[in-house]
Amino acid sequence: MCFLLFTPPLQAAIESYEFESTQMEADYYRLVSELRCLVCQNQNLAGSNADLAKDLRRQTYELLAQGKTPDQVAQYMVDRYGDFVLYRPRLKRDTLLLWFGPFVMLVLVLWLVIRAMRKKQNLVPPNADALERARQLLSDNRD
């Protein structure tokens, strides 16, 4: 019991927002699940406890409270932080490699594998004389 007296109080930040409508609440939760935490990079804003994620969640709420649409809020975040803030960046010239790069790599790897397999298959099979000679050698060894 004494150890509780000497431990610093734990601060658990629980965010609670009052939404004007259920639509605003739905928009908020959709946005924070689609926006990436720039610190964690593999988490969305909803799942991150980083200070920047908390600030971005607050900013998202404030923008929605000002009457901005979800598209306007997302565009604000993109303008400020770049396309990386979106889990699913928009398809445009700057993001073509991001969208199609994995498919290009897959096709390239498949092409290389198929080429290697064909090379192996194209090895000249032994002719009939060589096969007969091999059979004779094997049968001589058995006798």
C-alpha beads as a LAMMPS data file, in Angstrom:
LAMMPS data file: protein, C-alpha beads

143 atoms
142 bonds

1 atom types
1 bond types

-500.0 500.0 xlo xhi
-500.0 500.0 ylo yhi
-500.0 500.0 zlo zhi

Masses

1 110.0

Atoms # bond

1 1 1 0.000 0.000 0.000
2 1 1 2.892 2.374 0.745
3 1 1 4.232 2.035 -2.797
4 1 1 1.111 3.791 -4.081
5 1 1 2.058 6.898 -2.118
6 1 1 5.385 7.238 -3.898
7 1 1 4.322 6.558 -7.475
8 1 1 3.562 9.520 -9.692
9 1 1 -0.039 9.769 -10.769
10 1 1 -0.675 8.140 -14.104
11 1 1 -2.166 10.384 -16.679
12 1 1 -4.503 8.618 -19.039
13 1 1 -5.732 11.002 -21.664
14 1 1 -9.229 10.067 -22.648
15 1 1 -10.584 12.113 -25.483
16 1 1 -14.247 12.775 -25.443
17 1 1 -15.982 14.888 -28.023
18 1 1 -19.583 15.947 -28.181
19 1 1 -20.880 15.633 -31.698
20 1 1 -23.660 17.799 -33.067
21 1 1 -25.153 14.894 -35.004
22 1 1 -24.732 11.210 -35.571
23 1 1 -23.575 12.042 -39.121
24 1 1 -20.764 14.203 -37.749
25 1 1 -19.777 11.407 -35.380
26 1 1 -19.777 8.867 -38.208
27 1 1 -17.690 11.217 -40.379
28 1 1 -15.213 11.745 -37.537
29 1 1 -14.711 8.034 -36.886
30 1 1 -14.430 7.287 -40.599
31 1 1 -11.796 9.999 -41.039
32 1 1 -9.651 9.021 -38.048
33 1 1 -9.684 5.426 -39.274
34 1 1 -8.642 6.462 -42.815
35 1 1 -5.927 8.938 -41.828
36 1 1 -2.458 7.612 -41.016
37 1 1 -0.502 8.528 -37.915
38 1 1 2.627 10.223 -39.225
39 1 1 4.644 9.149 -36.188
40 1 1 3.608 5.476 -36.025
41 1 1 3.145 5.148 -39.818
42 1 1 1.514 1.724 -39.517
43 1 1 -1.450 2.863 -37.469
44 1 1 -4.372 5.057 -38.211
45 1 1 -5.197 8.061 -36.056
46 1 1 -7.858 6.121 -34.182
47 1 1 -5.392 3.492 -32.982
48 1 1 -2.414 5.690 -32.160
49 1 1 -1.541 7.311 -28.844
50 1 1 1.219 9.509 -30.265
51 1 1 0.918 13.189 -29.402
52 1 1 0.680 14.119 -33.076
53 1 1 -2.174 11.637 -33.553
54 1 1 -4.019 13.228 -30.626
55 1 1 -3.513 16.664 -32.183
56 1 1 -4.723 15.428 -35.575
57 1 1 -7.808 13.824 -34.017
58 1 1 -8.569 17.146 -32.280
59 1 1 -7.972 19.036 -35.541
60 1 1 -10.282 16.636 -37.382
61 1 1 -13.004 17.203 -34.804
62 1 1 -12.588 20.983 -34.942
63 1 1 -12.742 21.065 -38.734
64 1 1 -15.900 18.954 -38.751
65 1 1 -17.391 21.186 -36.034
66 1 1 -16.700 24.202 -38.278
67 1 1 -18.915 22.590 -40.900
68 1 1 -16.242 21.193 -43.196
69 1 1 -17.118 18.087 -45.179
70 1 1 -15.065 14.885 -44.744
71 1 1 -13.517 15.499 -48.185
72 1 1 -12.489 19.018 -47.163
73 1 1 -10.956 17.712 -43.926
74 1 1 -9.037 15.017 -45.811
75 1 1 -7.838 17.595 -48.347
76 1 1 -6.711 19.877 -45.513
77 1 1 -4.637 17.021 -44.070
78 1 1 -3.177 16.183 -47.500
79 1 1 -2.322 19.838 -48.152
80 1 1 -0.580 20.047 -44.811
81 1 1 1.103 16.609 -44.545
82 1 1 1.133 15.196 -48.075
83 1 1 -0.477 12.111 -49.603
84 1 1 1.225 9.857 -47.052
85 1 1 -1.352 10.859 -44.447
86 1 1 -3.982 8.865 -46.373
87 1 1 -4.070 5.091 -46.068
88 1 1 -5.542 4.960 -49.560
89 1 1 -3.948 7.864 -51.442
90 1 1 -5.839 9.249 -54.387
91 1 1 -4.878 7.973 -57.830
92 1 1 -2.897 10.706 -59.547
93 1 1 0.384 11.138 -61.383
94 1 1 2.415 11.440 -58.185
95 1 1 0.981 8.242 -56.691
96 1 1 1.024 5.960 -59.756
97 1 1 4.125 4.124 -58.558
98 1 1 2.553 3.641 -55.142
99 1 1 -0.590 2.148 -56.661
100 1 1 0.881 0.100 -59.498
101 1 1 4.440 -0.555 -58.305
102 1 1 3.583 -3.788 -56.456
103 1 1 1.786 -5.180 -59.519
104 1 1 4.695 -4.284 -61.802
105 1 1 7.095 -6.016 -59.402
106 1 1 4.848 -9.098 -59.269
107 1 1 4.714 -9.343 -63.069
108 1 1 8.504 -8.874 -63.266
109 1 1 9.159 -11.630 -60.714
110 1 1 6.714 -13.997 -62.438
111 1 1 8.402 -13.306 -65.781
112 1 1 11.825 -14.080 -64.297
113 1 1 10.578 -17.312 -62.698
114 1 1 8.915 -18.486 -65.907
115 1 1 12.052 -17.614 -67.881
116 1 1 14.235 -19.589 -65.480
117 1 1 11.877 -22.580 -65.636
118 1 1 11.875 -22.540 -69.439
119 1 1 15.656 -22.390 -69.498
120 1 1 15.758 -25.531 -67.364
121 1 1 13.265 -27.285 -69.644
122 1 1 15.175 -26.305 -72.776
123 1 1 18.246 -28.273 -71.750
124 1 1 18.997 -30.796 -74.472
125 1 1 17.632 -34.172 -73.394
126 1 1 20.000 -37.091 -73.827
127 1 1 19.680 -38.834 -77.159
128 1 1 18.725 -42.507 -77.530
129 1 1 22.369 -43.667 -77.831
130 1 1 23.331 -41.992 -74.574
131 1 1 20.340 -43.542 -72.803
132 1 1 21.204 -47.023 -74.097
133 1 1 24.845 -46.611 -73.023
134 1 1 23.707 -45.540 -69.545
135 1 1 21.432 -48.568 -69.266
136 1 1 24.309 -50.883 -70.258
137 1 1 26.606 -49.311 -67.677
138 1 1 23.987 -49.737 -64.994
139 1 1 23.255 -53.330 -65.952
140 1 1 27.015 -54.154 -66.030
141 1 1 27.380 -52.839 -62.509
142 1 1 24.572 -55.063 -61.264
143 1 1 26.157 -58.244 -62.645

Bonds

1 1 1 2
2 1 2 3
3 1 3 4
4 1 4 5
5 1 5 6
6 1 6 7
7 1 7 8
8 1 8 9
9 1 9 10
10 1 10 11
11 1 11 12
12 1 12 13
13 1 13 14
14 1 14 15
15 1 15 16
16 1 16 17
17 1 17 18
18 1 18 19
19 1 19 20
20 1 20 21
21 1 21 22
22 1 22 23
23 1 23 24
24 1 24 25
25 1 25 26
26 1 26 27
27 1 27 28
28 1 28 29
29 1 29 30
30 1 30 31
31 1 31 32
32 1 32 33
33 1 33 34
34 1 34 35
35 1 35 36
36 1 36 37
37 1 37 38
38 1 38 39
39 1 39 40
40 1 40 41
41 1 41 42
42 1 42 43
43 1 43 44
44 1 44 45
45 1 45 46
46 1 46 47
47 1 47 48
48 1 48 49
49 1 49 50
50 1 50 51
51 1 51 52
52 1 52 53
53 1 53 54
54 1 54 55
55 1 55 56
56 1 56 57
57 1 57 58
58 1 58 59
59 1 59 60
60 1 60 61
61 1 61 62
62 1 62 63
63 1 63 64
64 1 64 65
65 1 65 66
66 1 66 67
67 1 67 68
68 1 68 69
69 1 69 70
70 1 70 71
71 1 71 72
72 1 72 73
73 1 73 74
74 1 74 75
75 1 75 76
76 1 76 77
77 1 77 78
78 1 78 79
79 1 79 80
80 1 80 81
81 1 81 82
82 1 82 83
83 1 83 84
84 1 84 85
85 1 85 86
86 1 86 87
87 1 87 88
88 1 88 89
89 1 89 90
90 1 90 91
91 1 91 92
92 1 92 93
93 1 93 94
94 1 94 95
95 1 95 96
96 1 96 97
97 1 97 98
98 1 98 99
99 1 99 100
100 1 100 101
101 1 101 102
102 1 102 103
103 1 103 104
104 1 104 105
105 1 105 106
106 1 106 107
107 1 107 108
108 1 108 109
109 1 109 110
110 1 110 111
111 1 111 112
112 1 112 113
113 1 113 114
114 1 114 115
115 1 115 116
116 1 116 117
117 1 117 118
118 1 118 119
119 1 119 120
120 1 120 121
121 1 121 122
122 1 122 123
123 1 123 124
124 1 124 125
125 1 125 126
126 1 126 127
127 1 127 128
128 1 128 129
129 1 129 130
130 1 130 131
131 1 131 132
132 1 132 133
133 1 133 134
134 1 134 135
135 1 135 136
136 1 136 137
137 1 137 138
138 1 138 139
139 1 139 140
140 1 140 141
141 1 141 142
142 1 142 143
